[in-house]
Structure formats: structure tokens, C-alpha cells
Amino acid sequence: QRRISTMFLSPRAVAGYIPGMAHEAKEMIRDLFVFSRAGTVPINPQRFASRASMNNILTLVLGMRTESIEEALISDLLRLSREFM
């Protein structure tokens, strides 16, 4: 079991995650800009940051990601994470 966990967290493996994390960060900033109408409408950024984090996890674990903050999967995952906390 130790070998599996170190495989995903080795420096080489972590370096390979950076492009995906950068992509999610750019998507989050774009969505914040769009949904806030270029900063003219106040929004709560928590959902957007949570989606970016969830997409990183989904990509690493399941090889998939969500395309929009409005997807039902995001609402379900955020609800479940709040219940868990």
C-alpha cells in the first residue's frame, strides 16, 4: 500500500499534475469573471473554488471533470462535502 501512495505523490507525479491544476485555476477565474459580469455583480467565490478543487480530484481519481458550475454533479458533491464537514 505504501508503494501506491508514494507513486501518486512522487515529485515527478506531482509535477505532472501542474498543467491540470493551472487549467482549473484559469477556468475558475474565467467563470468568476463571466458570472460576476466582469465584477459588476457580487458573487460568492466559494462554489467556484470548490469546483476547481473537485475537478482536480475527479481528474486524478476518475479521469473526468465537470464543464460548468451549473452541473448537477457539482451541486451534489458540494452538498455531500458540506454534510461530511
ZIJOJO-V189851 format. One line per field, one symbol per residue. ss: DSSP state (2 for helix, 1 for strand, 0 for the rest). psi: psi as a letter, one per 40 degrees, with the letter a starting at -180 (. if undefined). burial: + if it has 24 or more other C-alpha atoms within 12 Angstrom, else -. A space follows every 50 residues. Layout:
# ZIJOJO-V189851
ss=???
psi=???
burial=???
This chain:
# ZIJOJO-V189851
ss=02222222002222222222222222222222222000000000022222 22222222222200000000022222222222220
psi=dddddddeeidddddeeddddddddddddddddddeffeehhiheddddd dddddddddddefiiieideiddddddddddddd.
burial=-------------------++--+--++--++--------------++++ ++++++--------++-++----+--++-------
